[in-house]
Amino acid sequence: MSVQVLTYIVVGLSFALYIGIAIWSRAGSTKEFYVAGGGVHPIANGMATAADWMSAASFISMAGIIAFAGYDGSVYLMGWTGGYVLLALLLAPYLRKFGQFTVPDFIGERYYSRVARVVAVICLIVISFTYIAGQMRGVGVVFSHFLNIPITMGVFVGMAVVFFYAVLGGMKGITYTQVAQYCVLIFAYMVPAIFISMLITGNPIPQLGLGSTVADGSGMTVLQKLDSTLVDLGFNPYTLGSKSMIDVLAITLALMVGTAGLPHVIVRFFTVPKVSDARKSAGYALVFIAILYTTAPAVGAFARINFIETVNGSTYAAAEEDGGTPQYFKTFEDIGLTQFTDKNGDGVIQYAAGASIVGKPKFTGERGANGERLVSNAATDSTNEAYVDRDIMVLANPEIAKLPNWVIALVAAGGIAAALSTAAGLLLVISASISHDLLKKTFMPDISERGELMAARGSAIFAITVAGYLGINPPGFVAQVVALAFGLAACSLFPAILMGIFWKGMNKEGAVAGMLAGLAFTVSYIVYFKSPWFGATNTADYWLFGISPEGIGTIGMLINFATALIVSRLTAPTPTNVQDLVDDIRIPSGAGVAHAH
């Protein structure tokens, strides 16, 4: 059976499962729509949280970044996993004890202000739409390759599926769908990783395979061989970082505190019955996440080795079995994710350091002498002839290693599950913030529960439409877009939540000023360096303190804290009843009685 037929079958069955769960668990009340009724078991919630957070960036892009960035890619591993420890210890149990539906709900009540609630909604929407752009882009990449349709059409298909189970089931439907999606995505990630680890090193455990000897008789370990090969091609050694220490620290911290401030992750801890269950959920989620995250470095290294061996020196026009360029490279070329630019006219791909093209491929519509698609933006300052988008490495890995067709189809289903699970969670927090925080709690307090539920579903439809547009026109490759979203969460919501829990003296004026200052600075910095409007050069020569846009959320966070502190000292103190509320959130039930005795 062909790969395409198998992919249609496997992906179709997974979609049927998700939609069936959505119909079975349809939300009948606002509580079920927002927080799944508050009765989700900690293990199920841990799996749902893992799927919610392990997005297309984790499944598709992270190993691709590690494959090409090497040591520098470790910031994503440290930041994203470290953030969950922070979330479990500092935020999750306290927010669950507070007992509201959304992050703006907490901020609005804690800072006794409609303005604070509205500002929190603005921050949430900016974060969520930035994040969701990466997810919908991931869906488009997966569909376009495996189902042989354009990326734009792939985004539309993803929008339709998410629309059905997110709008119908709300958090209740999303929760149990995400449990299924976690099972699909982790199985799809681990099966090819185990196969490829055995093929390259003979060790079936990828985490151990990364440090094992390559089974080619060279006597070198995987990392030694990769270092040697890359240096021969003019690249930096795989195990040597090129980022400055301050940028590594800034990106890691931004990803870490950004994880703890992500609204679609935080809301998952409102869905469990008890405060203790919130902490358990975070622990289970960390275990489920660690399975993929400890495997990603091995997947990245294996993918880079296989890519170099199959592409470099291959003859584009020849058959693959005769040393020709592999079919996967040509397939991705058709959708603009790989490119061969024959600079010396010999028909053989030279893969080396330097750019083969300027930016993304700009096809002329013509074919070269060897059948390659011609571009109008070839780079003339390097000998490199191969371009590869980082987002393809995990998807192409089974094809590069010539694994069975059912494994290739499984990876397609896993990539789609990872993207859709996070997209659904993000869409829900956007719709809840609009219907619950803006309408019910701010502008239309008399709205009925039925009206609020209709507004939530309408908001989800609006959010899906915007998400689709951003998926078709994203500001970068998947993980890069997602990293920016974490920085936005770090500079805006995280400080307000942390100070709201642990500092009774933080008042509404300080919190609002801090969120606005942190968000304004970070958004301005990202737009300046990432958009084409200002002509900024995205190099370390122009960065503030040498910190990249992916790490600037750390500076934004510090600005938030400083602004909030200064403004709170210059304005009216926090009311007594709010200080009592903070005490109640932080002190376990019965602690005062025990102390008195």
C-alpha positions, 0 to 999 in steps of 0.5 A: 500500500502506498504512503499516501493511501496509508497516510489518508487512512491513519490520519482519517482514523485519528480525525474520526477519533477526535471528532467522536470524542468531541461528540461524546463529551459535548459541553452543555454548560459554561463550566464544562466549556471553560474548565471541563466541569472541574473533574478531570483526573490528574493523570488524564489532565497530565496527558492533556497538558503534555499534548496541549503544550507539546505543539508542532514546535516540539514535534516538528521543529525542535529536533530540526532546530537541534539538527542544524543548531547543535549545541545552541538548540539546547536552550529550547530543551532547558527552557521549555522543560524548566518552565514546567518545574517553575509552573508546578512549584510556583503557580499551578496549585495557587491558581487552582485554589483561586478557583476561577475560569481564566487567567484574566479572571485571576488578574481581574479579581486579584487586582480588583480592576476591570482595566487590569482584566482587559489588559490581561485579555489583550496580553493573552490574545497577543500571546495566543495568536503569535503561538497559534500561527506556528501551530497552523503553519505546522498543520499546513506543512504536514498536510502539504507533504503527506497528502500532496496538497498546497500548504494553504489548503492544509491549513484550511483542513486543519482549521475545519477539524479544530473548528469541529471539536473545539467549538462543539466540545469546549474544554471538556471535548478538548481535554479528552481529545488531547489525551488521545492526541498525546498517545498518537503523537508520542507513539509517532515520535518514538517509533521512528526514533527507535528504528533509526537509533537501531539502524545508525548505532544498533542501540534501540534506546535513542537517548543512549544511541546519541552517545553510542558508537556509529555502526559503520566501522569508523569507531566514532560516536554519533557526536564525533562523526557529526562534528567531523563531518560538519567541520569537513563541510565548513560548518561549526562543530555540532557540539560547539555553541555559537551563541553568546552566553547572555543570549543563551541565558536570556532565551532559556529564561524567557522560555522558562518563565514564558511556559509558566505564563502561557494561558492555555497551559495555566487553564489546564490546572483549573480542570482538576477537582482539588488543589493537590491534583493541580500539583500532581497534574504538573508532575505527570505532565513533566514525565509525559513531556520528558519522554519526547524531550529526552529523545529530541536531541538524538532525533536531531543528530540522527536526522542531520547525519542521514541528511548529509549522507543522502543529499551531499554528492548525490546526482539530481537527475539520477535514480535514487538507487544509482546514487541519485538525490532521494525522492523525499528531497524532490517532494519537499522541493515541490512545496518550497521546503527544500531547494537545489541550486546548481551553481556550477552546472554539474548536476551534483548537489554540493552541501556545505556551509553558507546559503544556497539562496537568499531567504525562502525559494522564489521559483521562476516556474521553469526547470533546469537541465537536471529537472530542478526547480529554478529560483530567482534568488540564488546566493552568489557568495557561497558554494552551498547548493542545498536549502532545507527548511528546519521544519521538515527534518522530523517529518522526513526522517522515516523517509530518509532512513527508508522505514516502512510506509506505515511509520511514515503515515504514523509520523504524519498523524503525530505531527497533525495531533501535536499541532491540533492539540495546542491550536485547540487549547489556544483557541479555547483560551481566546474564546473564553477571554472574549466571552467570559472576561470581556462580555460576562465580567466587563461589558455585559454582566447580565448575559445569560449562561446560554448567551455566554456559551453562544458567545464563546463558540462565536469567539472560537470561530473568529479565533480560528479564522484569524489563526488560519490567516496567520498559519498561511502567513507566519513570521518565521518557521514554526519553533521560531514563532513559538519562541516569540510567543513564550517571550511575550508571555514572560514579559506580560502575564507571568510577572502579574501572576507571580506578584499577585500570588506572592506580594500582597502590596502589588496594587492594580496600578502597578500591575497594569503599568507593568504588563503594558510596559513589558508587552510594549517593549517586547512587541516593539523589539520583535517587530523591529527585528522580525518584520520587513517594514523597518529593514532591520538587520537581524544580527547580533551587531544590532541586538540590545545587550546582544540578546536576540528577539527570541530572548528579549522577553527576559528584558521585557519581564524585568521592565514589567517587574521594575515598572510595577514596583515603582508605580505601586509605591507611588499609588494607593495601597492594596485594599485589606480585603484583597490582601486577605484574598492573597493570604487565603490563596497562599496558606493551606486550609487549616494551617492557621488552626494548626498554628494556634494549637 
